[in-house]
Amino acid sequence: MSTSDFKVGDKVVFGRTYGEKTEGTVVKVNRMKLKVRQDESRGMFRAYPAGTVWGVPPSLCSKVA
């Protein structure tokens, strides 16, 4: 997928193929990355609270139905 497949407000799941997955909402679409605000807390070794904004490549995101 590319950044043109996403728009602000889309619900997505992001993370590596065999890693931890996190649900979030797209807050900004840049040319190369998406800014995604996570909707749930995550982290096994380090805690990231809900509301943290991540810069995520679109290849690691998939839309939630």
ChimeraX attribute file (.defattr): number of C-alpha atoms within 10 A of each C-alpha:
attribute: neighborCount
match mode: 1-to-1
recipient: residues
	/A:1	11
	/A:2	13
	/A:3	16
	/A:4	11
	/A:5	11
	/A:6	19
	/A:7	14
	/A:8	13
	/A:9	12
	/A:10	16
	/A:11	22
	/A:12	21
	/A:13	17
	/A:14	24
	/A:15	16
	/A:16	11
	/A:17	8
	/A:18	6
	/A:19	8
	/A:20	11
	/A:21	15
	/A:22	18
	/A:23	21
	/A:24	26
	/A:25	23
	/A:26	21
	/A:27	16
	/A:28	15
	/A:29	19
	/A:30	11
	/A:31	9
	/A:32	12
	/A:33	16
	/A:34	24
	/A:35	19
	/A:36	28
	/A:37	21
	/A:38	23
	/A:39	18
	/A:40	13
	/A:41	13
	/A:42	17
	/A:43	11
	/A:44	7
	/A:45	6
	/A:46	7
	/A:47	9
	/A:48	14
	/A:49	13
	/A:50	14
	/A:51	14
	/A:52	14
	/A:53	18
	/A:54	16
	/A:55	15
	/A:56	17
	/A:57	19
	/A:58	19
	/A:59	13
	/A:60	14
	/A:61	24
	/A:62	17
	/A:63	14
	/A:64	11
	/A:65	6
